[in-house]
Amino acid sequence: MTSIKNLNECGQSVWYDNVDRGLLDSGEMERLIELGVSGVTSNPTIFERAITASTAYDVEIVTAVQKGKAIQEVYDSLTFADIGRVADLLMPVFEQTNHADGYVSIEVSPALSRDTEGTVQEGRRLFRSIDRPNVMIKVPATEEGIPAVRELIKDGINVNVTLIFSVEMYKKVVDAYLSGLESRLSGGLPLSVASVASFFVSRVDTKVDKLIREKGLDESLLGMAGVANAKMAYKRFEELFSDDRFEKLKANGAQVQRPLWASTGVKDPRYSELLYVSSLAGPHTVNTMPPKTLDAVLGTTEGFSSMVNSQVTEAEEVLTRLGDAGVSLSSVTDELLTEGLASFEKSFQTLLQNLKEKSESLRG
């Protein structure tokens, strides 16, 4: 049995947090899908690395510039092409799993993270332009993003709600999904729309571990906060998707909004590369893995078992101990959201600037 198959038997889907033209042209993306990868995610940082550090896009950039396209249009043509190709490769998975898996995600512009209506319009534009039923639109979990999620779900557009760090925000994300489905149901529309809630893990440990060391706290707490926080989110998932509100939607064809574990590559080399895989495997979950983590999964002989819904009391105790020691998890998660938005905005602006410079150089 392959390691991915093992995770699948635990109820977890393995997605790949990476997209670039080289993966597509070489056949590597197709090979990974054959090995069991059942979805793909992207973000502005991934596209920045892919486009600016490669010559694979140069011909298309030249062609677009010669046609007089603006830089934003050039960016769209490059990313839409990649996302469309990945969606086509994943279409058999999408069909075989009855639309449970086989999705590829693309993010709305980070500049819209505090703009509800702008996010809705951009989400509609991206979904319409790429024109594949297995595309998910990534919307950040900001206060302004939450109503946009509800509206896009109401429109029948698949949504990957990203940059979720806190359990409180996670509950708002679930409510937005359910509210969108309820609007569709009241309008007599089918509930065949999918969503995942991307809950970030390793970044929590990075920030909390730093505080533990700065405050001279018990070092047995190192590397514990990220998994504990995620397990609290999963506990809420089990509660929210087993109550009467969801049961009514489920009876009319709705699927659960699966928790997706993001940022699952370890940032501290002292931790096992599989820390956020082995600890968070479980039913109705997705783990989107960066290249190094996926390589570790494919290369391991370690068996995985469902752990996300076990040792929950211990996870609660970890968070209680941190709180008692003066580590405010809510402050940590607020900071992480702000930093995540700023990081994606910087990557997006850097990419557009590099595209402009590259197009001028190639045109010359």
FISE-852093 format. One record per atom (N, C-alpha, C): residue in three letters; x negated, y, z. Coordinates in steps of 0.2 Angstrom, whole numbers, plus 5000, padded with zeros to 4 digits. Each point is the difference from the previous one (the first is absolute). Last residue first. Layout:
BEGIN
AlaXYZ...
REM end
This chain:
BEGIN
Gly493752194871Gly499450034997Gly499649954996Arg501949935012Arg500250044994Arg499450034996Leu499749895021Leu500149954994Leu500250044994Ser499750125019Ser499349974998Ser500149964994Glu502050095010Glu499650054997Glu499349984997Ser501449855013Ser500350024994Ser499650054996Lys499349955022Lys499849944995Lys500350024993Glu500550155017Glu499350004999Glu499849954995Lys502250005008Lys499950064996Lys499350004998Leu500549835015Leu500349994993Leu499950064995Asn499450025023Asn499549954996Asn500349994993Gln501450125014Gln499450044999Gln499549964996Leu501949895008Leu500250044995Leu499450054998Leu499649855018Leu500149964994Leu500250054994Thr499850095021Thr499449984998Thr500049974993Gln502050045012Gln499750064997Gln499349994997Phe501149825011Phe500450024994Phe499750064997Ser499049935020Ser499949954995Ser500350024993Lys500550125020Lys499450024998Lys499849954994Glu502049965010Glu500150064997Glu499350024997Phe500149815014Phe500349994993Phe500150064996Ser499250035022Ser499549964996Ser500349984993Ala501450115016Ala499450054998Ala499549964995Leu501849885011Leu500250044995Leu499550054997Gly499449865018Gly500249964994Gly500250044994Glu499650105021Glu499449994997Glu500149964993Thr501950055014Thr499750064997Thr499449994996Leu500949815012Leu500450024994Leu499850074997Leu498949925020Leu499849964994Leu500550024994Glu500350115020Glu499450024997Glu499849964994Asp501949945013Asp500150064997Asp499450034996Thr499849805013Thr500349994994Thr500250064996Val498950025021Val499649964996Val500450004993Ser501250085018Ser499550054998Ser499649974994Ser501449855011Ser500450054996Ser499550054997Leu499249855016Leu500049974993Leu500450054996Ser498550065021Ser500650014998Ser500149974993Val498449955022Val500050004993Val500750014997Gly499349985024Gly500050074997Gly499950004992Ala500349815016Ala499350035000Ala499950074997Asp502149885001Asp499850015007Asp499350035000Gly500849934979Gly500350065002Gly499950025007Leu499049804992Leu499850064996Leu500350065002Arg500949805008Arg499350015003Arg499750064997Thr502049924991Thr500150035006Thr499350025004Leu500049894979Leu500250074999Leu500150035007Val499549775001Val499450044997Val500250074999Glu501749855006Glu499550025006Glu499450044998Glu501549924984Glu500350055004Glu499650025005Ala499349814988Ala500050074996Ala500350065004Glu500349785009Glu499350025001Glu499850074996Thr502149904998Thr500050035006Thr499250025001Val500549894981Val500350064999Val499950045007Gln499349774990Gln499650045004Gln500250085000Ser500949884979Ser499849975006Ser499650055004Asn501050034978Asn500550005005Asn499849965006Val498550024982Val500250075000Val500650015006Met498849804991Met499750035006Met500450065002Ser499949764984Ser500450065001Ser499950035007Ser498049874986Ser500749985003Ser500450075002Phe497749894984Phe500450065003Phe500649975003Gly497449904995Gly500749994999Gly500350065003Glu497549984989Glu500450015006Glu500749994998Thr498150014986Thr500349935001Thr500450005006Thr499250214981Thr500049975007Thr500349935000Gly499750174981Gly499449965002Gly500149965006Leu501750154992Leu499949954995Leu499449955002Val500450195014Val500649955000Val499949944995Ala498550184999Ala499949965007Ala500549955000Asp500250154983Asp499449954998Asp499949965007Leu501650175002Leu500249954996Leu499549954998Thr499350195012Thr500449965004Thr500349944996Lys498850164988Lys499549965005Lys500449955004Pro501250154985Pro499649954997Pro499649965005Pro502250115010Pro499550034995Pro499549944998Met502649965007Met499350005002Met499650034995Thr502649985011Thr499750024994Thr499350015002Asn502149855009Asn499350035002Asn499750024994Val502749945010Val499550014994Val499350025003Thr502449875010Thr499550055000Thr499650004994His501849845010His500350064997His499550065000Pro499349815016Pro500650004995Pro500150074998Gly497549955007Gly500649995003Gly500650014995Ala497250075008Ala500449954995Ala500649995003Leu498250135010Leu500650034998Leu500449964994Ser497849965011Ser500450025005Ser500750024998Ser498349924985Ser500249955004Ser500450025006Val499250174985Val500449954996Val500249945005Tyr498650195007Tyr500750024998Tyr500449964996Leu497849945006Leu500350015006Leu500750024999Leu498149934985Leu500749975000Leu500450025006Glu497750054997Glu500350034994Glu500749985000Ser498850025023Ser500049954995Ser500450044994Tyr498650155017Tyr500649965000Tyr500049964994Arg498350155003Arg499949965006Arg500749955000Pro499650194985Pro499749944998Pro499949945005Asp501950204996Asp499449995005Asp499749934998Lys501950084988Lys499650055000Lys499349995004Val501949834987Val499750025006Val499550064999Gly502249944985Gly499349995000Gly499750035007Thr502350024994Thr499949945003Thr499249984999Ser501850194994Ser499450015003Ser499849945004Ala502449974997Ala499550044995Ala499450015004Trp502449845001Trp499450025003Trp499550034996Leu502749984999Leu499449994996Leu499450025004Pro502849925004Pro499450045003Pro499449984995Arg502549984990Arg499549975004Arg499450045002Gln502750014996Gln499450044998Gln499449985004Val502249844992Val499750045005Val499450054997Gln502149944985Gln499549965003Gln499750055005Ala502649984989Ala499450035001Ala499549965003Gly502349944993Gly499449994995Gly499450045002Asn502249985012Asn500150034993Asn499450004996Ala500049925022Ala500549964997Ala500250034994Lys498450125012Lys499749934998Lys500649964996Leu500650205011Leu499650014994Leu499849944997Lys501049995021Lys500550024995Lys499750014993Glu498549955018Glu500449944998Glu500550024995Phe498850175011Phe499749974994Phe500349944998Arg500950115019Arg499950054994Arg499749974994Asp500249885021Asp500650004996Asp500050054994Asp497749905010Asp500650025003Asp500650014994Ser497649934998Ser500449955002Ser500750025003Phe498150144992Phe500249964994Phe500449935002Leu499050165016Leu500450044995Leu500349964995Glu498549905016Glu500750025003Glu500450044995Glu497949924993Glu500449945002Glu500750035003Phe498350164996Phe500349974994Phe500549945001Arg498850105018Arg500550044998Arg500449974993Lys498049905008Lys500649985004Lys500650044999Tyr498050054988Tyr500449934998Tyr500549985004Ala498750195006Ala500450024994Ala500449934998Met498549985017Met500550035002Met500550024995Lys498049904994Lys500449955003Lys500650045003Ala498350134992Ala500349974994Ala500549955003Asn498650105016Asn500550054997Asn500449974994Ala498349875009Ala500550015005Ala500550054998Val498149974987Val500449944999Val500650015005Gly498450175001Gly500350004993Gly500549945000Ala498750045020Ala500550044999Ala500449994993Met497949895008Met500749975002Met500650044998Gly497450034999Gly500349964995Gly500749975001Leu498850085022Leu499750024993Leu500349954995Leu500349995024Leu500550034996Leu499850014993Ser498549925017Ser500449954998Ser500650024996Glu498550155011Glu499849984993Glu500449944998Asp500650205019Asp499949934999Asp499949974993Leu499550265004Leu500549955002Leu499849934999Gly499050244996Gly499749955004Gly500549955003Lys500250194984Lys500350005007Lys499749955005Glu499450014976Glu499950075003Glu500250005007Arg500449804989Arg499350015001Arg499950075003Ile502249954993Ile499849965006Ile499250005002Leu500950124981Leu500250035006Leu499849965006Lys499649924979Lys499550065001Lys500250035007Asp501449824992Asp499349985002Asp499550065002Val502150054990Val500149985007Val499349975003Lys500150064977Lys500150065004Lys500049985007Thr499849824984Thr499550055000Thr500050065004Asp501849844999Asp499549985004Asp499450054999Val501850054987Val500250005007Val499449985004Arg499949974977Arg499850075002Arg500250015007Ser500549794990Ser499350015002Ser499950075002Val502349944993Val499749975005Val499350025002Phe502650084987Phe499250005000Phe499749975006Phe502449964986Phe499850025006Phe499249995001Ser502150024981Ser499349995000Ser499750035007Ala502449904989Ala499850055005Ala499349995002Val501749934978Val499649985005Val499850065004Ser502149924981Ser499650055004Ser499549965004Ala502049984978Ala499549975005Ala499650065003Val502649934987Val499450055000Val499649985006Ser502349934992Ser499449974997Ser499550055000Leu502450005006Leu499550025005Leu499349964998Pro502350114986Pro499749945002Pro499450025005Leu502250154998Leu499449994996Leu499649945003Gly502150135007Gly500149944996Gly499449984996Gly500250185017Gly500150024993Gly500149944996Ser499549975023Ser500650045000Ser500250024993Leu498049895002Leu500549955002Leu500750044999Arg498050124999Arg500149964994Arg500649965001Ser499350125018Ser500350054995Ser500149964994Glu498949885016Glu500750015002Glu500450054995Leu497649964998Leu500449944998Leu500850015002Gly498550175007Gly500050004993Gly500449944997Ser499650015023Ser500550054998Ser500150004993Leu498449865009Leu500649975001Leu500650054998Tyr497750074999Tyr500149954995Tyr500749975001Ala499350165015Ala500150034993Ala500149954995Asp499649935022Asp500650035000Asp500150034993Val497949915005Val500549954999Val500750034999Val498350155005Val499949974993Val500549944999Lys499850105021Lys500350044996Lys500049984992Lys498949875017Lys500750005001Lys500450054995Tyr497650015001Tyr500349944996Tyr500749995001Met499050175012Met500150024993Met500249944996Glu499549965022Glu500550055000Glu500250024993Val498149865005Val500649975000Val500650044999Ser497650074989Ser500450005007Ser500649964999Phe498650044981Phe499549995006Phe500449995006Ile500250024971Ile500449995007Ile499549985005Leu499850054975Leu499750045005Leu500450005006Thr501449934979Thr499349995002Thr499850055005Val502149864986Val499950065005Val499349995003Asn501249924977Asn499549975004Asn499850065005Val502249934983Val499650055003Val499549965005Asn501949994977Asn499649965005Asn499550055003Ile502450074989Ile499250004999Ile499749975005Gly502450064998Gly499849934997Gly499349994998Asp501350195011Asp499950004992Asp499949934997Lys500050045024Lys500750014997Lys500050004993Ile497949995010Ile500349945001Ile500850004997Leu498850205001Leu499749964994Leu500349935001Glu500650165017Glu500350024993Glu499749954995Arg499149975021Arg500849985000Arg500350024994Val497750065003Val500149935000Val500749984999Ala499650235004Ala499849984993Ala500149924999Pro500250095022Pro500650014996Pro499949994993Ile498149985013Ile500549955002Ile500650014997Gly498150144998Gly500049954996Gly500549955001Glu499550195013Glu500350024994Glu500149944995Glu498949985021Glu500750025001Glu500450024994Thr498049834996Thr500150065003Thr500750025002Ala498749794988Ala500450015006Ala500050065004Pro499449954972Pro499850005007Pro500550015006Val500249884975Val500250065003Val499750005008Lys499949854974Lys499750015007Lys500250075003Ile501249824981Ile499750075001Ile499850015007Met500249784984Met500250035006Met499750075000Val500649804980Val499650065002Val500350025007Asn500949834984Asn499649985006Asn499550055002Pro501550024981Pro500449995006Pro499649985006Arg499350174980Arg499949925001Arg500449995007Asp499450224988Asp500549964997Asp499949935001Ile498850225003Ile499749944999Ile500449944998Ser500950225003Ser499550004995Ser499649944999Arg501850035017Arg500250004993Arg499550004995Phe499450015022Phe500349944999Phe500349994993Leu498950205007Leu499549955000Leu500449934998Arg501450195004Arg499650014994Arg499549944999Arg501250015020Arg500549994994Arg499650004994Gly498950075019Gly500149935000Gly500449984995Glu499750235002Glu499449964998Glu500149935000Gln501750135009Gln500050014993Gln499349964997Val500350005023Val500649964997Val499950014992Thr498550125013Thr499949935001Thr500549964996Gly500450235003Gly499449994995Gly499849935000Glu501650065016Glu500350004993Glu499549994995Thr499250025022Thr500549944999Thr500250004993Asp497750085011Asp500550034996Asp500549954998Arg497849995012Arg500550035004Arg500650034996Ser498349874989Ser500149965006Ser500550045005Leu499050044977Leu500750005001Leu500249975007Ala497850014990Ala500250075001Ala500750015002Pro498949794993Pro500050025007Pro500250075002Ser501049854980Ser499550055001Ser499950015007Val501149774996Val500250074997Val499450045002Glu499549744996Glu500250055005Glu500250074996Ile500149724994Ile499750064998Ile500350055005Ser499949714998Ser500250065003Ser499650064997Val501049734994Val499450055000Val500250075002Tyr501149725002Tyr500050075000Tyr499350044999Gly500949765004Gly499950024994Gly500050074998Asp501649865018Asp499350014999Asp499950034993Ala502249945007Ala499750015007Ala499350034999His501549934982His499950075001His499850025007Asn500349774991Asn500650045001Asn500050075002Thr498249844995Thr500150015007Thr500750045001Gln499149954978Gln500049945004Gln500250015007Glu499850194986Glu500549964998Glu500149935004Phe498250155004Phe500650045001Phe500649954999Val497949934993Val500149995007Val500650035002Pro499450034978Pro500249935001Pro500149995008Met499250214993Met500749994998Met500249935002Leu497850115002Leu500449985005Leu500749984999Leu498550094983Leu499749945003Leu500449975005Asp500750214992Asp500249944995Asp499649945002Ala499650195013Ala500749985001Ala500249944995Val497950104999Val500049965005Val500749985001Arg499750154983Arg499749934999Arg500049965006Gly500850225002Gly500449964996Gly499749934998Ile498850155013Ile500549985004Ile500549954996Asp498250114989Asp499849955004Asp500549975004Ala500550184986Ala499849954996Ala499849945005Phe500650205009Phe500649974998Phe499849944996Thr498350145007Thr500249965006Thr500749964997Leu498950154985Leu499549955002Leu500449955005Ser501250194992Ser499949954995Ser499549945002Asp500450195015Asp500649954999Asp499849954995Tyr498450165002Tyr500049965006Tyr500649954999Val499850164984Val499549954999Val500049955006Glu501450195002Glu500349954995Glu499549954998Gln499350175014Gln500549965004Gln500349954995Ile498550164991Ile499749955004Ile500549955004Ala500850104976Ala499750035006Ala499749955005Lys500249974972Lys500349995007Lys499750035006Gly499549994974Gly500250065004Gly500349995006Lys499049844984Lys500750014999Lys500350065004Gln497849935003Gln500050024993Gln500850014998Val499549925021Val499750075000Val500150024992Ala500549775005Ala500550055003Ala499850074999Thr498549844993Thr500650004995Thr500550055003Val498149965013Val499850044994Val500650014995Ile500249865019Ile499950075002Ile499950044994Glu500049774997Glu500750025001Glu500050085002Val497949894998Val500350004994Val500750035000Asp498849965020Asp499850064996Asp500350014994Tyr500249835019Tyr500550044998Tyr499850064995Ala498549845010Ala500549964997Ala500650044997Thr497950055013Thr500150034993Thr500549964996Ser499650075028Ser500049944995Ser500050044993Ala500350105022Ala499449965001Ala499949954994Thr502050145003Thr499450055000Thr499349965000Ile502249885001Ile499950054994Ile499450034999Ala500549865019Ala500049964994Ala499950044994Arg500150105022Arg499449954999Arg500049974993Glu501950135006Glu499450044999Glu499449964999Phe502049895004Phe499950024994Phe499550054999Ile500449925021Ile499849944996Ile499950034993Thr500850155016Thr499349985001Thr499749954995Pro502450065001Pro499550054996Pro499349995001Asn501549785001Asn500150075004Asn499550054996Ser501349724998Ser499550064998Ser500150065005Thr500649714998Thr500250075002Thr499450044998Val501349744994Val499450055000Val500250075002Gly500849715001Gly500150074999Gly499450045000Ser500049765003Ser500750014997Ser500250075000Val497849815001Val500250075001Val500750014997Gly498949794997Gly500550015005Gly500150075002Leu498549894983Leu499849985006Leu500550015006Glu500350094978Glu500149924999Glu499849975007Ile499750234998Ile500849985000Ile500149935000Leu497850084997Leu500250015007Leu500749985001Arg499150014978Arg499849945004Arg500250005007Glu500550184986Glu500449954998Glu499849935004Met498750205002Met500750015004Met500449944998Glu497950004989Glu500049995008Glu500650015003Gly499450044976Gly500449945002Gly500049985007Ser499050194988Ser499649945001Ser500449945001Asp501050224997Asp499649984994Asp499649945001Leu501150095019Leu500549984995Leu499749974994Leu498650095017Leu500449945003Leu500549974995Gly498950214995Gly499549955000Gly500449935002Arg501150215003Arg500049974993Arg499649944999Asp501150055024Asp499550034995Asp500049974994Val501149995027Val500250004993Val499450034996Asn500849905027Asn499550024995Asn500250004993Asp500749885022Asp500050085001Asp499550024995Tyr501649775001Tyr499350034999Tyr500050075000Trp501649805012Trp500050054995Trp499350025000Val501549785011Val499350044999Val500050044994Ser502049895018Ser499850014993Ser499350045000Gln501349845020Gln499750064998Gln499850004993Gly500949825014Gly500550054999Gly499750074997Cys498949785006Cys500250045006Cys500550054999Glu499249884982Glu500449955004Glu500150035007Asn498650124985Asn500750004997Asn500549955004Leu497750015005Leu500350065002Leu500750004998Asn498749834992Asn500149995007Asn500450065003Lys499350014978Lys500649955000Lys500249995008Ile498050124995Ile500650044998Ile500749965001Ser497949895002Ser500150055006Ser500650044999Thr499949764988Thr499650065000Thr500250055006Met500149724998Met500450065000Met499650065000
REM end
